[in-house]
Amino acid sequence: EAVAVADDVRNRTAQLVAEAFDGALRLAGLGHGDITATVIGTPGAIDPHTGQLRYAPHLPGWHSRTLLAELAEVLGTPVSIENDVNLAAIAEQYEGAAQDHDDFVLAYVDEGVGAAIVLGGVLLRGATGGAGEIGYMPLPGAPLARGGDEEIAGEDAGGGFQSLVAAPAVRLLAGGAKDLGEALADPAVLDEVARRLATGLAAVVAVVDPELVVLSGQVAQAGGEALRVRVEDELTGLALPRPQLRISDLDDDPILTGALRSALTQARDIVFDTGNV
């Protein structure tokens, strides 16, 4: 019975994606034959050894080892599933604040927290696809995020860096304010968020030594230049490397922009592949 339920959830996931795919095609006035490659952005990452989505147990139905094949079958194109923050980094690399840098870190501070690490122009993925999952990083003042993936990897994870700087933590600092802009307009809240961000970023900078750190996501956008300046000041002395620090200035959804860039690259490779000619 448990296996049957799991199969139903998995099949429903593929069906929901197909419905969303068809709806997007209708809006764009396109048909299935017009699509060459599909990229799906999601929290977590595909483990290159197992083909299974990790670090995102809050997405029921997305953890099948055969999910990519199932999606390719219903969509009729090759499908890749990419971490959403990695896609945002691709957008920054091609159209945003990191265009002139081959070594940078994108810190995405939103309802959850993650990072993308680009070294030599190439995304660092890690052995299981989990490079950049800094939301779980232990820091002073944060409860430890212990346990396996199923216990700690949700957006409401109870510990680590995420519990200090994600949007819910910022709202809590501001006494439960619903608007992040309003919360970060309070100098005391702004200073504390900057201190917390700098502490976490210092650990990343000390290990990776990037040329640039780009701050993105709702918290970064709400804090803006005032937050950037304070984080930069707080970083002084916390780590020997002194990377540039920028706020993302992309107008469109960076995850969508990165997905489009990634899909375009794949489509070109498929269309212009001469290996079998």
C-alpha positions as CSV (number, residue, x, y, z in Angstrom):
1,E,0.0,0.0,0.0
2,A,2.8,2.4,0.9
3,V,4.5,1.7,-2.5
4,A,1.2,2.4,-4.3
5,V,0.8,5.7,-2.5
6,A,4.4,6.7,-3.4
7,D,3.8,5.8,-7.1
8,D,0.6,7.9,-7.1
9,V,2.4,10.9,-5.7
10,R,5.2,10.5,-8.2
11,N,2.8,10.2,-11.1
12,R,0.9,13.2,-9.9
13,T,4.1,15.2,-9.8
14,A,4.8,14.5,-13.4
15,Q,1.2,15.3,-14.4
16,L,1.3,18.6,-12.6
17,V,4.5,19.6,-14.3
18,A,3.0,18.6,-17.7
19,E,0.0,20.7,-17.0
20,A,2.1,23.7,-16.1
21,F,4.3,23.1,-19.2
22,D,1.2,23.0,-21.4
23,G,-0.2,26.2,-19.9
24,A,3.1,28.0,-20.5
25,L,3.1,26.8,-24.1
26,R,-0.4,28.1,-24.7
27,L,0.5,31.5,-23.2
28,A,3.5,31.7,-25.5
29,G,1.6,30.5,-28.6
30,L,3.9,27.5,-29.0
31,G,3.5,23.7,-29.4
32,H,5.5,20.8,-28.0
33,G,7.4,20.5,-31.3
34,D,8.8,24.0,-30.8
35,I,10.6,23.0,-27.6
36,T,14.1,21.5,-27.6
37,A,15.1,21.4,-23.9
38,T,13.5,21.9,-20.5
39,V,15.1,23.2,-17.4
40,I,13.3,23.1,-14.0
41,G,14.5,25.2,-11.1
42,T,13.9,23.8,-7.6
43,P,15.3,23.9,-4.1
44,G,17.8,21.1,-3.5
45,A,19.9,19.4,-6.1
46,I,20.1,16.2,-8.1
47,D,22.7,13.8,-6.7
48,P,24.9,12.9,-9.7
49,H,25.4,9.4,-8.4
50,T,21.8,8.5,-7.7
51,G,19.8,10.9,-9.9
52,Q,17.7,11.6,-6.8
53,L,16.7,15.1,-5.6
54,R,18.4,15.9,-2.2
55,Y,18.2,18.7,0.3
56,A,14.5,19.3,-0.4
57,P,12.2,16.9,1.5
58,H,9.5,19.6,1.6
59,L,8.8,18.8,-2.1
60,P,6.8,15.5,-1.9
61,G,6.8,13.5,-5.1
62,W,10.1,14.9,-6.3
63,H,12.5,12.3,-4.9
64,S,12.1,9.4,-7.3
65,R,15.3,8.1,-8.9
66,T,13.5,8.0,-12.2
67,L,11.9,11.4,-12.0
68,L,14.0,12.9,-14.8
69,A,13.0,10.1,-17.2
70,E,9.3,10.4,-16.2
71,L,9.4,14.1,-16.8
72,A,11.1,13.7,-20.1
73,E,8.4,11.2,-21.2
74,V,5.5,13.5,-20.4
75,L,7.1,16.7,-21.7
76,G,8.7,15.2,-24.8
77,T,12.1,16.9,-24.4
78,P,15.3,16.3,-22.5
79,V,14.8,17.6,-18.9
80,S,17.3,18.9,-16.4
81,I,16.5,19.8,-12.8
82,E,18.8,22.6,-11.4
83,N,19.1,24.1,-8.0
84,D,17.3,27.5,-8.0
85,V,20.2,29.4,-6.5
86,N,22.6,28.0,-9.1
87,L,20.2,29.3,-11.8
88,A,20.2,32.7,-10.2
89,A,24.0,32.7,-10.3
90,I,23.9,31.9,-14.0
91,A,21.7,34.9,-14.5
92,E,24.2,37.1,-12.5
93,Q,27.0,35.7,-14.6
94,Y,25.4,36.5,-17.9
95,E,23.3,39.6,-17.2
96,G,23.9,40.8,-13.7
97,A,26.4,41.9,-11.1
98,A,28.9,39.1,-11.8
99,Q,29.4,39.6,-15.6
100,D,33.0,40.7,-15.1
101,H,34.0,37.9,-12.6
102,D,34.9,34.3,-13.0
103,D,35.2,33.7,-9.2
104,F,32.2,34.7,-7.2
105,V,29.6,33.6,-4.6
106,L,25.9,34.4,-4.9
107,A,24.3,34.5,-1.5
108,Y,20.5,34.1,-1.9
109,V,18.8,35.4,1.2
110,D,15.0,34.9,1.0
111,E,12.4,32.7,2.8
112,G,15.3,30.3,2.8
113,V,19.0,30.8,2.4
114,G,21.5,29.2,-0.1
115,A,24.5,30.0,-2.1
116,A,26.0,29.3,-5.5
117,I,29.8,29.1,-5.8
118,V,31.3,29.9,-9.2
119,L,35.1,29.2,-9.6
120,G,36.9,29.7,-12.9
121,G,33.5,30.5,-14.5
122,V,32.2,27.0,-13.5
123,L,29.5,26.2,-10.9
124,L,30.8,24.2,-8.0
125,R,28.3,21.4,-7.3
126,G,30.0,19.1,-4.8
127,A,30.0,15.3,-4.6
128,T,26.2,15.0,-4.0
129,G,25.1,18.3,-5.6
130,G,25.0,20.0,-2.2
131,A,27.7,22.7,-2.6
132,G,26.4,26.0,-1.4
133,E,23.8,24.7,1.0
134,I,24.9,27.3,3.6
135,G,21.5,27.6,5.2
136,Y,22.5,24.6,7.4
137,M,25.9,26.0,8.3
138,P,26.4,26.1,12.1
139,L,27.1,29.6,13.4
140,P,27.3,31.2,16.9
141,G,23.9,32.1,18.1
142,A,22.1,29.6,15.9
143,P,20.7,26.3,17.0
144,L,22.4,23.4,15.3
145,A,20.5,21.8,12.4
146,R,21.0,18.2,13.3
147,G,19.7,15.0,11.7
148,G,19.3,13.7,8.2
149,D,18.0,15.4,5.1
150,E,14.4,14.7,6.1
151,E,14.7,16.5,9.4
152,I,16.7,19.6,8.5
153,A,16.3,20.5,4.8
154,G,12.9,22.2,4.8
155,E,12.5,26.0,4.4
156,D,11.6,26.1,8.1
157,A,14.8,24.3,9.2
158,G,15.2,24.9,12.9
159,G,18.9,25.7,12.9
160,G,22.0,27.0,11.1
161,F,22.6,30.2,9.2
162,Q,19.1,30.2,7.7
163,S,17.5,30.5,11.1
164,L,19.4,33.8,11.7
165,V,19.1,35.7,8.4
166,A,16.2,34.3,6.3
167,A,13.1,36.4,5.9
168,P,11.2,34.9,8.8
169,A,14.1,35.7,11.1
170,V,14.2,39.3,9.9
171,R,10.5,39.7,10.5
172,L,10.9,38.2,14.0
173,L,13.7,40.6,14.8
174,A,11.4,43.5,13.9
175,G,8.6,42.2,16.2
176,G,6.7,40.3,13.6
177,A,6.6,42.9,10.9
178,K,5.1,41.5,7.7
179,D,7.0,43.8,5.3
180,L,10.7,43.3,5.0
181,G,11.3,46.8,3.8
182,E,9.6,48.1,6.9
183,A,11.5,45.7,9.1
184,L,14.9,46.7,7.7
185,A,14.1,50.4,8.0
186,D,14.7,50.0,11.7
187,P,18.5,50.8,12.1
188,A,18.8,48.3,15.0
189,V,17.3,45.5,12.9
190,L,19.4,46.5,9.9
191,D,22.6,46.4,12.0
192,E,21.8,43.0,13.5
193,V,20.9,41.4,10.2
194,A,24.2,42.8,8.7
195,R,26.2,41.4,11.5
196,R,24.6,38.0,11.1
197,L,25.1,38.0,7.4
198,A,28.7,39.1,7.7
199,T,29.4,36.3,10.1
200,G,28.1,33.6,7.8
201,L,29.6,35.1,4.7
202,A,33.0,35.3,6.4
203,A,33.1,31.5,6.7
204,V,32.4,31.1,3.0
205,V,34.9,33.8,2.0
206,A,37.6,32.3,4.2
207,V,37.2,28.9,2.4
208,V,36.5,30.0,-1.2
209,D,38.3,33.4,-1.5
210,P,36.0,34.8,-4.2
211,E,36.6,38.0,-6.1
212,L,33.0,39.0,-5.5
213,V,30.0,38.2,-3.3
214,V,26.6,39.1,-4.7
215,L,23.6,39.4,-2.3
216,S,20.3,38.4,-3.8
217,G,16.8,37.5,-2.6
218,Q,14.1,39.3,-0.8
219,V,16.1,40.3,2.3
220,A,19.0,41.6,0.2
221,Q,16.6,43.6,-2.1
222,A,14.7,45.0,0.9
223,G,17.9,46.0,2.7
224,G,19.5,47.4,-0.5
225,E,22.6,49.6,-0.4
226,A,22.2,50.4,3.3
227,L,22.5,46.6,4.1
228,R,25.4,46.1,1.7
229,V,27.5,48.9,3.3
230,R,26.9,47.5,6.8
231,V,27.7,43.9,5.7
232,E,30.9,45.2,4.1
233,D,31.9,47.0,7.2
234,E,31.1,44.0,9.4
235,L,33.2,41.7,7.2
236,T,36.3,43.7,7.9
237,G,38.5,41.6,10.1
238,L,36.3,38.5,10.1
239,A,38.1,37.0,7.1
240,L,41.5,37.9,5.5
241,P,40.1,38.0,1.9
242,R,38.3,41.2,1.1
243,P,36.0,40.4,-1.9
244,Q,33.8,43.1,-3.5
245,L,30.2,43.1,-2.3
246,R,27.3,43.9,-4.6
247,I,23.5,43.8,-4.4
248,S,21.8,42.0,-7.3
249,D,20.3,44.6,-9.7
250,L,18.5,42.2,-12.0
251,D,14.9,43.4,-12.7
252,D,13.5,40.1,-13.7
253,D,13.2,36.9,-11.7
254,P,16.9,35.7,-11.6
255,I,15.9,32.0,-11.2
256,L,13.8,32.2,-14.4
257,T,16.4,34.1,-16.2
258,G,19.1,31.6,-15.3
259,A,16.8,28.7,-16.3
260,L,16.2,30.3,-19.7
261,R,20.0,30.8,-20.2
262,S,20.7,27.2,-19.2
263,A,18.0,25.8,-21.5
264,L,19.2,27.9,-24.4
265,T,22.7,26.6,-24.0
266,Q,21.4,23.0,-23.9
267,A,19.2,23.6,-27.0
268,R,22.1,25.0,-29.0
269,D,24.2,22.0,-28.1
270,I,21.4,19.6,-29.2
271,V,20.5,21.5,-32.4
272,F,24.1,22.2,-33.5
273,D,25.6,18.9,-32.4
274,T,27.7,17.6,-35.3
275,G,29.1,14.5,-33.5
276,N,26.9,12.1,-35.4
277,V,27.2,13.9,-38.8
